[in-house]
Amino acid sequence: MEEKKHILVIDDDNRLRRLLHQYLKENGFIVSEAANPDEARKMMDSFLFDILILDVMMPGENGFCFAKSLREKGMQVPILMLTAMGELQDRIEGLESGVDDYLSKPFDPKELLLRLNSILRRAAMVPEKEKTGVLSFGACLYDVDRAELSRDGHSIPLTQVERDLLRVLVDSLGKEVSRMELAMQTGTENERTVDVQINRLRKKIEQDSKNPRYLQTVRGKGYILLPQ
């Protein structure tokens, strides 16, 4: 029997938390709740969660800041962000904070379930072994087998989407990959989302992300990975 996945729901709306708890439990998940980031951190000190459902608008520390703080500490637990805001810039800010996907309120519970399962499937994927060894991007090293990025011996945290992007680009090393293909292969929403994630990845592997040497744009087509 497949092991149940443990979800942490972080939202200051008590009613929504309880509804999500009940619905997700009925659909085979183990569910814990936190009313704010401080409670969530305490729970994460004691339990390993498979995925977080994180609300944006909370008193004090908001969801963007909390997600960013987790990524800065190297925590790679997948995050699905819930937001009542539908503006593109708000979505981009969430992705730049390191979340894996977002869902606007109000939402259909079935769509929530689909997005959760999609994120969990991507997180469970093992990078293909067609390309092996270590790739060099200047001072950065990327271990293909382990899907780990480091600089001067220090680990650089990668989100699941960033790992997925590197996997696809490494599989086509030295060849251009279209934005559409990257979106399809990584399960991201659209080509604009791919651009946002590529920019985040460049900040981690490039010395100058505005003038990339290794992860280059192929104008009008997509991107190409050119290790040293």
C-alpha positions in Angstrom: 0.0 0.0 0.0 1.3 3.5 -0.9 2.4 5.6 2.0 0.0 8.5 2.7 1.4 12.0 2.1 1.5 14.4 4.9 0.3 17.9 4.2 0.6 21.1 6.3 -2.1 23.7 5.7 -1.0 27.2 6.7 -3.8 29.7 6.8 -5.2 32.1 9.4 -8.8 31.4 8.2 -10.0 28.7 10.7 -13.0 27.7 8.6 -11.0 27.2 5.5 -8.3 25.2 7.3 -11.0 22.9 8.7 -12.7 22.4 5.4 -9.3 21.7 3.7 -8.4 19.3 6.5 -11.6 17.3 6.1 -11.5 17.2 2.3 -7.8 16.2 2.0 -8.2 13.6 4.7 -11.2 12.1 2.8 -8.9 11.9 -0.2 -6.1 9.9 1.4 -3.8 12.5 2.9 -2.5 13.0 6.5 -3.3 16.6 7.3 -1.8 19.0 9.9 -2.7 22.7 10.4 -1.0 25.9 11.4 -2.6 29.3 11.7 0.5 31.3 10.9 4.2 30.9 9.9 5.4 30.7 13.5 3.2 27.8 14.2 4.2 26.2 10.9 7.9 26.5 11.8 7.4 24.8 15.2 5.5 21.9 13.5 8.2 21.6 10.8 10.8 21.2 13.6 9.0 18.0 14.7 7.5 16.6 11.5 8.6 16.0 7.9 5.9 17.2 5.5 5.5 16.1 1.9 4.0 19.4 0.8 2.7 22.7 2.2 -0.5 24.6 1.3 0.3 28.2 2.1 -2.0 31.2 2.2 -0.6 34.6 1.0 -2.5 37.1 3.2 -1.8 36.5 6.9 -1.3 38.9 9.8 2.3 39.6 10.4 4.6 37.5 8.1 2.8 36.9 4.8 3.1 33.8 2.7 5.7 35.3 0.3 8.1 36.0 3.1 7.6 32.7 4.7 8.2 30.8 1.5 11.3 32.8 0.8 12.7 32.2 4.3 12.3 28.4 3.9 14.1 28.4 0.5 16.9 30.6 2.0 17.4 27.9 4.7 17.7 25.2 2.0 14.3 23.6 2.7 12.9 22.1 -0.5 9.5 20.9 0.6 7.1 21.6 -2.2 4.7 24.6 -1.7 1.3 25.3 -3.2 0.3 28.9 -2.6 -3.3 30.0 -2.1 -4.0 33.6 -3.1 -7.1 35.8 -3.4 -5.1 38.0 -5.7 -5.2 37.3 -9.4 -2.8 39.9 -10.7 0.1 38.5 -12.8 2.7 40.4 -10.6 1.4 38.7 -7.5 1.7 35.3 -9.1 5.3 36.2 -10.2 6.2 37.3 -6.7 5.0 33.9 -5.4 7.1 32.0 -7.9 10.1 34.2 -7.2 9.6 33.4 -3.5 10.2 29.7 -4.4 6.7 28.3 -4.4 6.0 25.4 -6.9 2.5 26.4 -7.9 -0.3 28.7 -7.0 -4.1 28.6 -6.9 -6.4 31.6 -6.8 -9.3 31.8 -4.4 -12.1 30.8 -4.7 -11.0 27.5 -6.1 -12.6 24.2 -7.0 -11.4 21.5 -4.5 -10.9 19.1 -7.3 -8.5 21.5 -9.0 -6.6 21.8 -5.7 -6.3 18.0 -5.5 -5.1 17.8 -9.1 -2.4 20.5 -8.5 -1.3 18.8 -5.3 -0.9 15.4 -7.0 0.9 17.0 -9.9 3.4 18.7 -7.6 4.0 15.5 -5.7 4.5 13.5 -8.9 7.2 15.9 -10.0 8.9 15.9 -6.6 9.0 12.1 -6.8 10.7 12.0 -10.2 14.3 10.8 -10.2 16.5 12.7 -12.7 17.2 10.5 -15.8 20.6 8.9 -15.9 21.3 9.6 -19.6 23.6 12.5 -18.6 25.9 11.8 -15.6 28.7 13.4 -13.8 29.3 17.0 -12.8 28.8 20.0 -14.9 30.7 23.3 -14.3 29.1 26.7 -14.5 32.1 28.9 -13.5 32.3 28.7 -9.7 29.1 26.6 -9.6 29.1 22.8 -9.9 26.0 20.8 -10.8 25.9 17.1 -9.8 23.6 15.6 -12.4 23.0 12.3 -10.6 22.1 14.0 -7.3 20.5 17.0 -8.9 22.5 19.2 -6.5 24.0 22.6 -7.2 26.9 24.0 -5.2 29.3 27.0 -5.2 32.8 26.7 -3.6 31.6 23.6 -1.7 28.5 25.2 -0.3 25.1 23.8 -1.4 22.8 26.1 -3.3 19.1 25.4 -2.6 17.0 24.5 -5.6 13.2 24.4 -5.8 11.5 21.4 -7.4 10.7 23.5 -10.5 14.3 24.6 -10.8 15.5 21.0 -10.6 13.0 20.1 -13.3 14.2 22.8 -15.6 17.8 21.7 -15.1 16.9 18.1 -15.8 15.3 19.1 -19.1 18.1 21.4 -20.1 20.8 18.9 -19.2 19.0 16.2 -21.3 19.3 18.6 -24.2 22.8 19.9 -23.3 24.1 22.4 -25.9 20.8 22.3 -27.8 18.0 24.9 -27.7 14.8 24.0 -25.8 11.6 25.9 -26.5 9.7 27.7 -23.8 6.7 25.5 -24.7 8.7 22.3 -24.2 10.1 23.5 -20.9 6.6 24.4 -19.7 5.2 21.0 -20.7 8.2 19.0 -19.3 8.2 20.8 -15.9 4.4 21.2 -15.4 4.5 24.9 -15.2 1.5 27.0 -16.2 2.7 28.8 -19.2 5.8 30.2 -21.1 5.8 33.4 -19.0 6.1 31.3 -15.9 9.1 29.5 -17.5 10.8 32.9 -18.0 10.3 33.8 -14.3 11.8 30.5 -13.2 14.7 30.8 -15.7 15.5 34.2 -14.2 15.5 32.7 -10.7 17.8 29.9 -11.8 20.2 32.3 -13.5 20.7 34.2 -10.2 22.0 31.0 -8.8 24.4 29.8 -11.5 25.5 33.0 -13.3 28.0 35.5 -12.1 26.0 38.2 -13.8 22.4 37.1 -14.2 21.6 40.0 -16.5 24.4 38.9 -18.9 24.2 35.1 -18.7 27.0 33.0 -20.0 25.8 29.5 -19.3 22.0 29.6 -19.4 21.4 31.7 -22.5 18.3 32.9 -24.3 17.7 31.8 -27.9 15.8 34.8 -29.2 12.2 33.9 -30.2 12.7 30.3 -29.4 13.7 29.4 -25.9 16.8 28.6 -23.9 20.1 26.7 -24.2 22.4 25.4 -21.4 26.1 25.7 -22.1 28.4 24.5 -19.3 32.0 25.5 -19.1 
